[in-house]
């Protein structure tokens, strides 16, 4: 896995990042730019364009001929439109019937939920909400400064990003048994372990978005900060945080969704023939799945979906609107 990630970074992503520099609008020429030996080799090679011409040109020509003949043999547009409308209506009808049947079955299951079960679900939802928000704040404490530093220095990014990609690609659940074993021997429980697992699984969303935001900062704005001799605090307040704000919100939204999903594994875990759990909505969902308690599983899933949608509409949508107006960089 690590080997494939390194090869993909060096053979695909690093050349693409370096090539994308040509599309970056700058008033002032950047001192440092992304660099890729693979891209330099492709640009300076005389053999690769010849090979591409020999291999790709016949394929493209045959593809164009194939689709041209297919379009020429196609039925009249009116007949195609009529057939497409009829098929769309039938498909829409079948979908509506299926949704109606599923809704009736869902309501029949939900009404069997008892008061004590609903209380457990709501308490778990509150605990998971606090756990997710705490993990997001904890992740932001290190990802924002580290991500900005990496994004502002292409040479450092060329070294740090592959390492971060390798770390991010290792599934958090693969590390969780080791983490849980250490916590059990140290006297900790799944309460701390769930926080560690959520942090491992969600911090990379924020980090990579912050790196992208810092790398996209125009060079002329950075030059202005240097000319006016902004201090570190003033530089963060007037340039860095406003500049990365839209990217930071994107990172928080994706990390929040990932944390809610990861809570199903983080709060309920089988290890060495024992079941470890902590209070949370994820534990309720996993426990109901294990016991075959489908009405509790459905109710907990509906509550989780409702909470995620509510948070998105109440918080993240407003922050997105703020990012697209006040903190949008315009040329």
VEXDREN-2710 file (C-alpha; in Angstrom, 1 decimal):
% VEXDREN-2710
k/r/px/py/pz
1/UNK/0.0/0.0/0.0
2/UNK/2.7/2.4/0.9
3/UNK/4.7/1.6/-2.2
4/UNK/1.6/2.2/-4.5
5/UNK/0.9/5.5/-2.7
6/UNK/4.5/6.7/-3.2
7/UNK/4.5/5.7/-6.9
8/UNK/1.2/7.5/-7.5
9/UNK/2.4/10.6/-5.8
10/UNK/5.6/10.8/-7.8
11/UNK/4.3/9.6/-11.2
12/UNK/0.8/11.3/-11.1
13/UNK/0.1/13.9/-8.5
14/UNK/3.4/15.6/-8.2
15/UNK/3.6/16.2/-12.0
16/UNK/0.0/17.4/-12.1
17/UNK/0.7/19.8/-9.2
18/UNK/3.7/21.2/-11.0
19/UNK/1.9/21.4/-14.3
20/UNK/-1.1/23.2/-12.6
21/UNK/1.3/26.1/-11.7
22/UNK/0.8/27.4/-15.3
23/UNK/-2.9/28.1/-14.5
24/UNK/-2.2/30.1/-11.4
25/UNK/-2.9/33.8/-11.8
26/UNK/-0.1/35.9/-10.3
27/UNK/0.7/39.6/-10.4
28/UNK/4.2/38.9/-9.1
29/UNK/6.3/35.9/-10.1
30/UNK/6.6/33.3/-7.4
31/UNK/10.0/32.8/-5.8
32/UNK/9.3/29.1/-5.3
33/UNK/7.2/26.9/-7.5
34/UNK/6.3/23.2/-7.4
35/UNK/8.8/21.0/-9.2
36/UNK/8.6/17.5/-10.6
37/UNK/11.4/15.5/-12.2
38/UNK/8.9/13.4/-14.0
39/UNK/7.2/16.4/-15.6
40/UNK/10.6/17.8/-16.6
41/UNK/11.5/14.5/-18.2
42/UNK/8.2/14.5/-20.2
43/UNK/8.7/18.1/-21.3
44/UNK/12.2/17.6/-22.5
45/UNK/11.7/14.2/-24.1
46/UNK/11.5/13.9/-27.9
47/UNK/10.5/10.2/-27.9
48/UNK/7.4/10.4/-25.8
49/UNK/5.5/12.8/-28.2
50/UNK/6.3/10.4/-31.0
51/UNK/5.1/7.4/-29.1
52/UNK/1.9/9.3/-28.1
53/UNK/1.3/10.3/-31.7
54/UNK/1.8/6.7/-33.0
55/UNK/-0.3/5.1/-30.2
56/UNK/-3.0/7.7/-29.4
57/UNK/-3.7/9.3/-32.8
58/UNK/-5.1/6.1/-34.4
59/UNK/-7.2/5.4/-31.4
60/UNK/-8.7/8.9/-31.4
61/UNK/-9.4/8.7/-35.1
62/UNK/-11.2/5.3/-34.8
63/UNK/-13.2/6.6/-31.9
64/UNK/-14.3/9.7/-33.8
65/UNK/-15.3/7.5/-36.8
66/UNK/-17.2/5.1/-34.6
67/UNK/-19.3/7.8/-32.9
68/UNK/-19.8/9.6/-36.2
69/UNK/-21.3/6.5/-37.8
70/UNK/-23.3/5.8/-34.7
71/UNK/-24.8/9.3/-34.8
72/UNK/-25.6/8.9/-38.5
73/UNK/-27.4/5.6/-37.9
74/UNK/-29.3/6.9/-34.9
75/UNK/-33.1/7.3/-35.2
76/UNK/-34.9/10.6/-35.7
77/UNK/-34.5/13.0/-32.7
78/UNK/-38.3/13.2/-32.2
79/UNK/-38.5/9.4/-31.9
80/UNK/-35.6/9.3/-29.5
81/UNK/-37.0/12.0/-27.3
82/UNK/-40.4/10.3/-27.2
83/UNK/-38.8/7.0/-26.2
84/UNK/-36.6/8.7/-23.6
85/UNK/-39.6/10.4/-22.0
86/UNK/-41.6/7.2/-21.9
87/UNK/-38.7/5.3/-20.3
88/UNK/-38.1/8.2/-17.8
89/UNK/-41.8/8.2/-16.8
90/UNK/-41.8/4.4/-16.2
91/UNK/-38.6/4.6/-14.2
92/UNK/-39.9/7.5/-12.1
93/UNK/-43.1/5.6/-11.4
94/UNK/-41.2/2.5/-10.2
95/UNK/-38.9/4.7/-8.0
96/UNK/-41.9/6.4/-6.4
97/UNK/-43.6/3.1/-5.7
98/UNK/-40.4/1.7/-4.2
99/UNK/-39.9/4.9/-2.1
100/UNK/-43.5/4.8/-0.9
101/UNK/-43.3/1.1/0.2
102/UNK/-40.0/1.8/2.0
103/UNK/-41.5/4.8/3.8
104/UNK/-44.4/2.8/5.0
105/UNK/-42.1/0.0/6.2
106/UNK/-39.9/2.5/7.9
107/UNK/-42.8/4.2/9.8
108/UNK/-44.0/0.7/10.9
109/UNK/-40.6/0.0/12.4
110/UNK/-40.2/3.4/14.0
111/UNK/-43.5/3.3/15.9
112/UNK/-42.2/0.2/17.8
113/UNK/-39.4/2.2/19.4
114/UNK/-39.9/2.4/23.1
115/UNK/-39.4/5.5/25.3
116/UNK/-36.3/4.0/27.0
117/UNK/-34.8/3.2/23.6
118/UNK/-35.4/6.7/22.3
119/UNK/-33.9/8.2/25.4
120/UNK/-30.7/6.0/24.9
121/UNK/-30.6/7.2/21.2
122/UNK/-30.9/10.9/22.1
123/UNK/-28.2/10.6/24.9
124/UNK/-25.9/8.8/22.5
125/UNK/-26.5/11.5/19.8
126/UNK/-25.5/14.2/22.3
127/UNK/-22.4/12.4/23.3
128/UNK/-21.3/11.7/19.7
129/UNK/-22.0/15.4/18.8
130/UNK/-19.7/16.6/21.6
131/UNK/-17.1/14.0/20.7
132/UNK/-17.1/15.0/17.0
133/UNK/-16.9/18.8/17.7
134/UNK/-14.1/18.2/20.2
135/UNK/-12.1/16.2/17.7
136/UNK/-12.6/18.9/15.0
137/UNK/-11.2/21.5/17.4
138/UNK/-8.3/19.3/18.4
139/UNK/-7.5/18.5/14.7
140/UNK/-7.6/22.2/13.8
141/UNK/-5.0/23.1/16.5
142/UNK/-2.2/21.3/14.6
143/UNK/-3.5/21.0/11.0
144/UNK/-3.9/24.8/10.4
145/UNK/-0.3/25.9/11.3
146/UNK/1.3/22.8/9.8
147/UNK/-0.9/23.0/6.6
148/UNK/-0.1/26.7/6.1
149/UNK/3.6/26.1/6.6
150/UNK/3.6/23.3/4.0
151/UNK/1.4/25.2/1.5
152/UNK/3.6/28.3/1.6
153/UNK/6.8/26.4/0.9
154/UNK/6.8/24.2/-2.2
155/UNK/10.1/22.5/-1.4
156/UNK/8.8/21.5/2.0
157/UNK/5.5/20.4/0.4
158/UNK/7.3/18.1/-2.0
159/UNK/8.7/16.2/1.0
160/UNK/5.8/16.6/3.5
161/UNK/2.8/15.9/1.3
162/UNK/3.9/12.3/0.3
163/UNK/4.5/11.5/3.9
164/UNK/1.1/12.9/4.9
165/UNK/-0.6/11.0/2.0
166/UNK/1.0/7.8/3.2
167/UNK/-0.2/8.4/6.8
168/UNK/-3.7/9.4/5.6
169/UNK/-4.1/6.4/3.4
170/UNK/-3.6/3.9/6.2
171/UNK/-7.1/3.0/7.4
172/UNK/-7.7/4.2/11.0
173/UNK/-9.5/1.0/11.8
174/UNK/-6.2/-0.9/10.9
175/UNK/-4.4/1.1/13.7
176/UNK/-7.3/0.9/16.2
177/UNK/-6.5/-2.6/17.6
178/UNK/-3.0/-1.4/18.4
179/UNK/-4.2/1.8/20.0
180/UNK/-6.9/0.0/22.0
181/UNK/-4.4/-2.5/23.3
182/UNK/-2.1/0.3/24.4
183/UNK/-4.9/2.1/26.1
184/UNK/-6.2/-1.0/27.9
185/UNK/-2.7/-1.7/29.2
186/UNK/-2.4/1.9/30.3
187/UNK/-5.7/1.8/32.1
188/UNK/-7.7/3.8/29.6
189/UNK/-10.9/2.8/27.9
190/UNK/-12.8/3.3/24.7
191/UNK/-13.8/6.8/25.7
192/UNK/-10.3/8.0/24.9
193/UNK/-9.8/5.4/22.2
194/UNK/-12.8/6.7/20.3
195/UNK/-11.4/10.2/20.3
196/UNK/-8.0/8.9/19.0
197/UNK/-9.7/6.9/16.2
198/UNK/-11.9/9.9/15.2
199/UNK/-8.9/12.2/15.2
200/UNK/-6.8/9.8/13.0
201/UNK/-9.6/9.4/10.6
202/UNK/-10.7/13.0/10.2
203/UNK/-7.6/15.3/10.6
204/UNK/-6.3/14.7/7.1
205/UNK/-9.4/16.3/5.5
206/UNK/-8.6/19.6/7.2
207/UNK/-4.8/19.3/6.6
208/UNK/-5.0/18.8/2.9
209/UNK/-7.6/21.5/2.4
210/UNK/-5.5/24.0/4.4
211/UNK/-2.4/23.0/2.3
212/UNK/-4.4/23.7/-0.8
213/UNK/-5.6/27.1/0.5
214/UNK/-2.2/28.2/1.6
215/UNK/-0.7/27.2/-1.8
216/UNK/-3.4/29.2/-3.6
217/UNK/-2.6/32.4/-1.9
218/UNK/-1.5/35.0/-4.5
219/UNK/2.2/35.9/-4.4
220/UNK/1.5/39.6/-4.6
221/UNK/-0.5/39.5/-1.4
222/UNK/2.4/37.8/0.3
223/UNK/4.8/40.4/-1.1
224/UNK/2.6/43.2/0.3
225/UNK/2.8/41.7/3.8
226/UNK/6.6/41.6/3.4
227/UNK/6.8/45.2/2.1
228/UNK/4.7/46.5/5.0
229/UNK/6.6/44.4/7.5
230/UNK/3.6/42.7/9.0
231/UNK/4.3/40.9/12.2
232/UNK/3.5/37.2/12.6
233/UNK/0.2/37.8/14.4
234/UNK/-0.9/40.5/11.9
235/UNK/0.1/38.3/9.0
236/UNK/-2.1/35.5/10.3
237/UNK/-5.0/37.8/11.0
238/UNK/-5.0/39.8/7.7
239/UNK/-3.8/37.3/5.1
240/UNK/-3.4/33.7/6.1
241/UNK/-6.6/33.0/8.0
242/UNK/-8.9/35.0/5.6
243/UNK/-7.1/33.5/2.6
244/UNK/-7.5/29.9/3.7
245/UNK/-11.0/30.4/5.2
246/UNK/-13.0/28.9/2.3
247/UNK/-10.7/25.9/2.1
248/UNK/-10.8/25.5/5.9
249/UNK/-14.6/25.4/5.9
250/UNK/-14.5/22.7/3.2
251/UNK/-12.1/20.7/5.3
252/UNK/-14.3/21.0/8.4
253/UNK/-17.4/19.9/6.5
254/UNK/-15.7/16.8/5.1
255/UNK/-14.0/16.0/8.4
256/UNK/-17.3/16.4/10.3
257/UNK/-19.0/13.9/7.9
258/UNK/-16.1/11.5/8.2
259/UNK/-16.2/11.8/12.0
260/UNK/-19.9/10.9/12.2
261/UNK/-19.3/7.9/10.0
262/UNK/-16.3/6.8/11.9
263/UNK/-18.2/7.0/15.2
264/UNK/-20.0/3.8/14.3
265/UNK/-16.6/1.9/14.5
266/UNK/-15.0/4.1/17.1
267/UNK/-17.6/3.8/19.8
268/UNK/-18.2/0.0/19.6
269/UNK/-15.4/-2.4/19.0
270/UNK/-14.8/-6.2/19.3
271/UNK/-11.3/-7.1/20.6
272/UNK/-10.0/-10.4/21.8
273/UNK/-13.4/-11.9/22.3
274/UNK/-14.7/-8.9/24.2
275/UNK/-16.9/-6.0/23.3
276/UNK/-15.7/-2.5/24.2
277/UNK/-18.2/0.4/23.9
278/UNK/-18.8/3.9/25.1
279/UNK/-21.8/6.1/25.2
280/UNK/-22.6/7.4/21.7
281/UNK/-24.9/7.2/18.7
282/UNK/-22.4/5.0/16.8
283/UNK/-22.4/2.5/19.7
284/UNK/-26.2/2.4/19.5
285/UNK/-26.1/1.7/15.8
286/UNK/-23.4/-1.0/16.0
287/UNK/-25.0/-2.6/19.1
288/UNK/-28.4/-2.7/17.3
289/UNK/-26.8/-4.2/14.3
290/UNK/-25.1/-7.0/16.3
291/UNK/-28.4/-7.8/18.2
292/UNK/-30.6/-7.6/15.1
293/UNK/-32.7/-4.8/16.7
294/UNK/-33.7/-3.2/13.5
295/UNK/-36.2/-0.6/14.7
296/UNK/-33.5/0.8/17.0
297/UNK/-31.0/0.7/14.2
298/UNK/-33.4/2.6/11.9
299/UNK/-34.3/5.2/14.6
300/UNK/-30.6/5.8/15.4
301/UNK/-29.7/6.1/11.7
302/UNK/-32.6/8.6/11.2
303/UNK/-31.5/10.7/14.2
304/UNK/-27.9/10.7/12.9
305/UNK/-29.0/11.8/9.4
306/UNK/-31.2/14.5/10.9
307/UNK/-28.4/15.9/13.1
308/UNK/-25.9/16.0/10.2
309/UNK/-28.4/17.7/7.9
310/UNK/-29.3/20.2/10.6
311/UNK/-25.7/21.0/11.4
312/UNK/-25.0/21.5/7.7
313/UNK/-27.9/23.9/7.2
314/UNK/-27.5/25.8/10.5
315/UNK/-23.7/26.1/10.6
316/UNK/-21.8/25.0/7.5
317/UNK/-24.1/26.6/4.9
318/UNK/-23.9/30.0/6.6
319/UNK/-20.1/29.7/6.8
320/UNK/-20.0/28.7/3.2
321/UNK/-22.0/31.8/2.3
322/UNK/-19.6/33.9/4.4
323/UNK/-16.6/32.3/2.7
324/UNK/-18.0/32.9/-0.8
325/UNK/-18.7/36.6/-0.2
326/UNK/-16.4/38.2/2.4
327/UNK/-13.4/35.9/2.1
328/UNK/-13.4/35.3/-1.7
329/UNK/-10.2/36.4/-3.5
330/UNK/-11.1/38.4/-6.6
331/UNK/-8.7/39.4/-9.3
END
